[in-house]
Amino acid sequence: MALGATVWPFVRLKLRITANSLRDRPARIVMFVLGVIAACGFAVLGYAMFALPGVLGRPGIAEILFPFGGAVLVLGWVFLPLLFFGVDNTLDPAQFALLPLRRPTLIAGMATAALVGVPALATLAATSGTVHTAGSLGGPAAALAGLTGILSGLLLCVVLSRAVISAFATALRSRRARDLATILLAVVAASIGPLELTLLGLLDRADWSAVEAIAEVTGWTPFGAPYTMGLDVARGRAWTVPLKLLIVLTTVTGLLLWWGRTLEQAMVGASGAGPARTGSPDTRGPVAQLLFRWWPRTRFGALTARETRYWWRETRRRAALVTLAMAGVFLPLSTAFAGGGLGATGFGFMVGAIAPIGLANQFGYEGSAYATNVATGIPGRLEVHSRAAAHAVFTVPLLLLVAIVTGLVAGGPETIAAQFGTMLATYGVGLALVLPISVRAAYSLPDTSGPFALSSGGGLSKSLPGIAALFGAMLGALPVVLMAWQWPWTALPVGVLYGGAAYLLGAHLAGRLLDRRMPELLAAVTPR
């Protein structure tokens, strides 16, 4: 059977599932279109960045930019979806477990389906700038080598991403393994941004001869080799192209073998997990087991205690908390280390805007279990307040810690109160924006052991409302920031009042919206 006839059904299946997920859902269509626009923006910016050395006639810039930029791009394919967009779970291997498909056919089909997605096309367009630079510096032969390089690089990105995800799903056989993997992946993913900021801040003190040596070595690794082939031809080193192509193809072959070994276990899922742990039964009543000893014995207390336990125990929610903790602590530290307390202060303020994003799809975590809340008729305002209170149990102490760290790192302990006030204001404004979004733009998450999975593709488009709320929170809290800059002693009381008032307004709107949309919300978060 021809390869095209083998893989084409997978491509059609992915397109059909994506189209069905958008049918009769205007909000999802809008988010999908916005995601495509964002991907186009990334493609244009990436193309411009990689084509700039060719326009300027500066091969020295390309020799550093191409290997480092390519390495960041390849690693981004693995970690950025875990941190921001979620893993595209449109073609879940478990869906093919009962079909008589050979493993090579399944791997080829899933890889080809991933190549026709929006992220892959945007990556190909962005890296085409290296072909432009290679052609400008070395003519058609260099451009042809560069084209071969970016095609092999795209194949490497897709296969590496899918192989890592398959292996990760295989490792999640027990709850303890899932929790440990979630924490490790969130730590690694959240470290990418701070490390990049640290590297950018250290450029002024860099030894450029050492940087060029490191770039040369990176160009011979699978991460940088695909994007330096055309540049090597332009430099008169055409003999390196077959060697680097061999490096990339060998790596892809090894990843395919690894993917094939883990794919069967990923199709089985977590059903083969070990027996449940047994222990002495809890003799307390169900309400007493749910509530903490110091928690109020009310409906609000019960709902808040339940959500607090979910945030601490549920894998996907814990991943969001770990990501927030990493961003909150290490962004100010890395920025200050890279060169300035003012930068640390600015990133400390941003943490208050990042914190509420974890609630952007808070109902999606529960899925069909939210039907219990609908059946019991919990008022929308009570539901919203309890969920926000449970989230604040973890985030407010973290914001205080970030304020202390930021003040000490920036060399101004007297600014700790002002920092905490501005972050509370930003957090309150962010909640006011995120809570209605969580009711209006909710979406389902797949029934999977992977803590970062998304269903029906479109991870970028689904994350856009949360990203818009992030920028809206920073703009909405700008008056408090300006006041803190002018009169620092007013920042804490004004921030508490400003953020509290914004939160109450947003929670009121979200509660009324939830009372009207409970059935629609349940339908939106129920996996299909």
N, C-alpha and C positions, 0 to 999 in steps of 0.2 A: 504494500500500500504506500502511495506517495506521501511524503512528509506533509505537504499542504493539506491533503485530505485527512491526515491524522490530527493536525493541530487546529484546523479551521473550526471544528465544532466547539472547541474551548473558547475561541475568540467570540464566536456568535453567542455562546452561552453567557459570557461575561457582559457583552453588550446588551443582551436581552434582559439580564437581571438588573443591570444599571438602569435601563430604560423603564422597566417595570417599577423600580423603586421611585422613579420620578413621576409616574403617571398619576394624574389627578391630585398632585401635591404641589401647589404653586410655591409654597415656602421653600420646599426642597429644590425646586427648579431654580428659584432665585439664588439660593446658596450655591448650587452647582455652577451656575453661570458666573457668579462672583469668584468661585474657586478657579474656574477656567481663566478668568481675567487675571487673577493673581498669578497663576502659572505662566501666563503670557508675559506679565511684568517681570517675573523671574527670568524667563528666557531672554527677554530683551536686555536686561541688565547684565546677565551672564555673558551674552554674546558681545556686548559692548566692552566688558572688562577683559575678556580674552582676546578681542580684536584690537584693543588699544595699542599694544606693543607693535603690531604690524602697521597701524596707521601712523604712529610716531616714528617708525623705523628704529626701534630700540630693542634689539634682540636680547640685551642683558636683562631687561625687565621680564621678558618671556621666559628666560632660563630659570628664574626664581618663581614666577607666578604660576607657570603651567604645572610643575610637579606638586607644589604645595596646594594649589587650587584643585587639582585633580584628586589628591589624597583627601582633602576635606570633603569633596563631593562624594567620593566613594563611601567614606565613613558616615556622611550625612544620610545616605540611603539606608543605612542600618539603624542609626540612632534617632534621627529627627522624627521619623514617624512614631517612634515609641514615646517621644517627649511631647509632641504637639498634635499630630494629625491622626495617630492611631494606625494600626496595621490593616490594610485592605483585606478583608476576609470574604470577598465576593465569591471566590472559588476556594472554599474551605476543603482541604484534603479529606476530611471526614465525610463530606457529601458523596464521595466516590468510593467509599469503603465496600459497598455491596455490588459494584459494577465490575464486569469482567475486563478490566483494563490492565495492560502490562505496565510495569513501572516506568520504562523509558517513554512510553506514550503519554503517561500522565505527567511526567516531568516536562517533556517537550511542550505539551499543551498548556500547562500552567505558566511556563516561562514565556511562551509566545503571547499568551493573554496579558501577562504583565507588561510586555514590551509595547502593547498598543494602548496603554493607559496614559492619562494626562501627565503624570509625573515623568514617565519615560520620554514622551515627546518633548516636554519642556526641557529635560536634561539634554536631549540630543540637540535641540535648538540652541541652548546656552553654550554647549561645548563646541558648536560649529564655529565659534569665534576663533578657536585654535587653528581651524583650517584656514580661515581668512588670514591670520597672521603668518602661518606657514607658507601660504601662497604668495603673500606680499614679500616675504623675505627670501624664499627659495624657488618660486615658480611652480608650475603645474605638478612636477614630481613631488615636491614637498607637500602640496595641498592634497594629493592622492594618498600619501603616507599619513597625513593628519586625519583624513577621512576614515582610513582603515583603523587608525588609533581610536577615534571617538566611538566608532561602531563596536569595537572590541571592548572599550571601556563601558559602554552602556550595557553590553551583555554581562560584564563582570558585576556591575552594580545590581542588576536584577537578580542574577543567580546568587550572589552573596547575600542579598537581602532575604530572599526566599529560603536559602539554606539555613541561615541563622534563625529565622522565625520557626522553621520546621524543627530544628534541634531544640530550640527554646520550648516549643510545645511538648516535645518528647520528654524534656527534663521535668516538666510540671506534673509529676505523677502523684505527689502528695501535697497536702496543704503547706507543710513546713518548707518543702522545696519551692512551691509557688511563692511563698512569702519571701524567702531568701533571694530567689531570682528577681522578684519584683524590686526589692530594695537595691540589689546590685545594678540592675539595668537602669533604674531611675537615677542612681548616683552617677553612673557613667554618662548617661544622656544629659543630665543636668550640668555635668562638668564641662561639656563642650563649649558653651558660651563663655563661662569665666576663663577657661584656658585661652580661647581666642582673644578675649580682651587683654589678658596678661601678655600674650605674645605681641599684640599690637602696641601695647604700652612700652614694651621693651625694645621696639624697633629703633628708637632714637639712640639706644646704647648698644646696638647690635654691632658685632664684628662681621662686616659684610663678606669678608673672605670665608669665614666659617659658615655663614648662611649659604653662600654659593656652593660650598662643599656638601653641606647637608642636602641642598636641593639636587645636586648631582646624584647623591646616593638615593634620594627619594625617587628620582627618575628611573632607577633600575629596580624599584619594587613594583609589585602588582598594582599599587595604588597610584603611582605617578607615571608608570611606563606607557600606558595608552595615550596619554596626552602630550608626550614629548617626542613621539615618532616623527611628526612633520617637522618639528624644530630641529631634530637631529639631521634630517636630510638637508634642510636649509643651511646648517653649519658644515656641510660636507662630510657627514658621518652616516651615510646611508647604510653602512654595514651593521649599524645597531638596530635597524628596524626589524629584521627577522628575529634577532635575539630577543628584543622586547616583546614582539608578538608571541614568540614561543613562551615567554614568561607568563604573559596574560592568559594564553590558551591553556597552558599547563595548570594555572591556578583555577581557571574555570572548570577544567576537567576534574580536578580534585574536589572542587565544591559540588559539582554534579554527583560525584560518587558519594560524598558525604550526605548530600540531600537525599539521594536514593536510599541510603541506609536508614535515615531517620524518618523517611516519608511514611513507611508502613506503620511505624509506631505512632506517628502523628495522626494517621487515619483512624487508628484504634481509639485514640483519645485517652482520657483518664480513667476509663472503666477498669483498667487493670491495676488500679491502685491497691495498696495493701489494705488489710482489715482495719476497721475503725478502732480507735483507741478506746479502751474501756476504763472505767474508774468508778469510784464510789458515787452513788446517785446523790443529787442535791435534794434535800428534804424540804427546802423552802418552797413557798408558793410561786406561781409563774410571775406575778407582779413583783414580788420581793427579789426574784432572780434577775429581773430586768433592771430594777432601779438600784442606784447606789444608795448607801445608807444616808448620805447627806442630801439626797435629791428630794424635791417636793413631791408628795404623793398626790399629784394631779394629772389630768390628761396631758397638759403641757410637759410636766416632768417625765411622764412615761414615754411620750413621743421623743423628747430630747434625749433621754437615756438610750432609747433604741437607736437613734441616729448616731449618737456618740459611739456606741459599741460597733455599729456598722463601719464608721470611719476608721476605727482602730483595727478591725478584724477583716473587713472585706478587701480582697487583693487589689482591685482597681482603685478604690478610694485611698488605700494606703500608698499606692504608687503616686497619686496626686499629692499627698502630704509630703512624701519624701522628696519629690521634685520641688515643691515649694520651699522646703527646708534647705535644700541645696542651693537654690537660686537666692534665697534670702540671706544666707550666711556667706556664701562664697562670691556673690557678685560684688558686694562692697569690699571684701578682702582683696579680691583679685584686681579690682580697679585701683584701690589705694596702693597696692604693691606695684602696679604698672605705672603709677605716677600721679597721684594726687588725691588729697582728701576731698576736694570738691566733687570729683567723680564718684567717690564712695558715697557722699551725701546724696547725690542725684540718684544713684542706683538703689540706695536705701529707700528713697521715696517711691521708686517704681515697685518695690516689693508689695506695698499696700495695694497697688493696682493689680498685681499678679495674683494675689491671694484669693479673690473671689472667683476666679475662673474655674476652680474645682467644682463650683455649684452650677456651671452653665448647663450641664446635662444631669442634674442630680436625680431626676426621676428615671432616667435611662438606666441607672445602676440597678434599680429594682426590677425593671421589666414587668412581666405579667403579675408579679407579686404585689404591685401597686393596686391591684383589684381589691385587695383587702381593705385598703384605706377608702376606696370608692364605696364599697359595700357598707362600711360602718358609718359613712357620712361625716367624716372629719371635716370641719370647716376649713376653708382655704386659708384664712388668715392664721389659724392655729397651726396648720401644716407648715406654712412658710416660716413662721416665727420659730417653731421647734427645730426645723432643719437649719436655719441660720444660726440659732443658738448652739447647736451641736458643732457646727463648723467653727464657730468663734471660740469654742473651748480649746481647740488646737491652734488656731491662727493668731489670736490675740497675744498669748504668751510668746509665740514665735516673733510677732512684730516687735514686742518689747525687747526680745533678745537681739533682733536686728538693729534696733535703735541704739542699744548699748554698744554692740560691736562696732557700728558705724561711727558713733561718737568717739570711742576710744581709738579706732584706727585713724580717723581724721584728725586726731590730736585736739579735740574739743569736747571734753566730757560735759561741758555746760550746755551743749547742743542736744543732749540725749532727750530731754523733755520735748524740745521743739520737733525733733525727728519723730518721736513717738506720736505727737499730736498730728503732724502732717500725714503720717501713715494711717492713723485711725480715720482721718477725714477721707483719704483716698479709698480706704477699705469700705467705709460706709457708702460712698458714692458708687463704688464698684458693686456692692451688694444691691443697691437701688437699681442698677442697670441689669445685673445678671439674673436676679430673681424673676422678673417678668420674662426674660429670655428663656429661662429654664422651663417656663410653662408654655410659651408660644413656639419655641424652636426645639423641642425635645425630639430625640430620635432613639431607636432601639439599639442595644448592644447585643452581640451574639452570645448564645449560651456556650461559652468556651472557657477553658482554664487559663487562656492567655489574658493577662491583665490589661493589655494595650490594644485589643482587637476592636475593629469597627466592622459593621455589616454593610453590605451593598455599596462598598467603595465610597468615594467622595469625602475622604477624611479631611482634606483641606477645606472644602466648602462647608463641612459641618463645623469646623473650628472657627469660621469667620465671625459668627456672632460673639463668641467669647473674646476674640481678638479686638473686635470693635468696642466691646465693653471695657477692655483694658485701656485703650486710648481715651475712651469717653471718661473713665474714672480719673485719669491724669488731668484731662482738661477741666472736668467738673470741680476738682479739688484745687485748681490753680489759685483761686482767691486766698485760700488758707496758706498755700505755699508762699505767696507774695507777702502775706501778713507775717508769716513766721520769719521771712527774710528781713522785714523791716522792724518788727517788734517780736523778738523770739519768745518773750515771756508770755505772750498771748496764744502761742501755737497750741499748747496742750488743751486748755479749756475750750478755745474756739474749735479746735479739731474734733474734740469729743462731741460738742453740740452740733457742729456742722455735719459730721459723719452720722451722728445719731438721727438728726432730722431727715437727712437724705435716705437713710435706711428705712425709717418709718414710712416715708412716702412711697418708696419702692416696694416695701412689703405690703402696704395697703393695696397698691395697684395689682401686685402679683396675686394677693389673696382673692381679690374680686375676680380677676381673670381665671384663677383656678376654680372658683365656684361655678363659673360658666362653662369651663372646658374640661371637666374631669373625664367624661367619656372619650372625648377626642384625644386627651393626653394619654389615657390608658391604651387607646388604639395605636398611638404613635410610638410608645415605648415597648409594646409587645412584639417580641421577635417573630418573624414570619418564616 
